[in-house]
Amino acid sequence: MTSQSSVKTLLILGASGDLTGRLLLPGLARLAAKGRAGGLKLVGAGSDPWTPEQWLERVSTSFADSLGQADPAGKLELERIARSTDYHQLDVTAGGELGALLKQLEGPVAVYFALPPQVSQKACEVLTPEEVPPGTRLVMEKPFGSSEATARELNNTLVGLVPEDHIHRVDHFLGKATVLNILGLRFANTFLEPVWNRNYIEKVEVIFEEDLALEGRARYYDGAGALRDMIQSHLLQIMALMAIEPPATVGERDLRDAVSTVLRASSIKPPFSTTSRRARYTAGSISGRDIPDYVQEQGVDASRNTETLAEVRVEIDNWRWQGVPFILRSGKAMGIKRKEAVITFRPVPHLPAGFTGVDSPNQLRIGFGPDTLQFDVDVNGPGNILSLDRATLNAVLSASDLLPYGEVLEGVLTGDPLLSVRGDAAEDCWRIVDPVLRSWSNGELPLEEYDAGTTGPASWPGSP
Ligand code: NDP
């Protein structure tokens, strides 16, 4: 099925960059091969003096995988996009250059800022409203600002150029399928919603732990760290979806209103020595790979005290969640890969006398990418019928047929901001973590250490 994109031109600023080559173009290719970017013109731009052939080479390389798998109509579509693509050299931070390019392109145009964040910000500051044709969509990458104040400033700049619903703040972590899987699970099952509150849930953990180390990304990561890179953005968004009130529809307005309501009620409370912790990896080994000490990695400035593992306890001050800790943790160079939300239910009020074995609290685990569901329940074990045993019910949830950035681009091209972080939510996510970042930079909390390939510092059993 071919669907016409409401955006006529996708302008990617940062054509030679990593994001463009590794994620954006392959995401677009898969989308286009499925006939879901009909009529789109692709334009690349960068500060390099590339020839049209160099750009085409980049596009063709990124499209190759999808081209190999596409049906005849998909192949034709990819070939059409490649044939019609252009490259423009420009310095987006020089007043007038981006505006002049926008004038030449067929609108509506979606401008994807695949640029270093300071460059994107400067580019938006030098654009004037008159240079931005009606219907233009601005697509901003993370990190969106570096504090509540800077996120607000950036929001003010952007809404001076286009309306809020034409601003897409990308959070590629939450694909559409994942968001809808969480909503489907929570709101399409009568048995779950009545227990989804402080009376029955003891804690909620949202965990993203990866076995990848720095992988040459010091330039970005050493200035960010785990709290800014992952928790401030992705994990708070997942937390909010786990905690929202039932929306009337899954439209962007209802859903993003509900997310913002949760975030506004959320905070990390002092003393931060009990509600946060941070650590940095030292040398170790992961699946037979030797991982060097973080501070020995090229481009790392040890005196920045950048954490590669961070954990915070967020509280949501509303009727449903009062007193339930939401523990958000993200780490690099960990021994086990985990990307999941774990809901731990309260113990039963009374276990009939006579049962033996372990009565462990029920846990529901929602895995992200691939989306899975695991429900740990206590059942009567084999053999001795009085002895309790643990059983796990497993399900695999539906996956998207697009790559994560294909989903992002589909939202942009069809004008659906559902997957985009709304301006107020972006500011609130910084408001939640800013006090912790300040306390860490004042040295109020030790930076602990863990060997790469382990589950974190030895002193971190359990959660705060
Ligand atoms: P890179 O440093 O690889 O690429 C940046 C691009 O910006 C280059 O193509 C560069 O072009 C261009 N550029 C820089 N200055 C200018 C300018 N004044 N005018 C025009 N073009 C300019 O960055 P990434 O691709 O890694 O990241 C881009 C954004 O995406 C960042 O915000 C990042 O945080 C975000 N992101 C990146 C991810 C990744 O995996 N890479 C993942 C998630 C988000 P030239 O070389 O020609 O100057």
Residues whose N, C-alpha, C, O or C-beta is under 5 A from the ligand:
A	BS01	NDP	G14 A15 S16 G17 D18 L19 T20 G46 S47 D48 L90 D91 V92 T93 F113 A114 L115 P116 P117 V119 E141 K142 P143
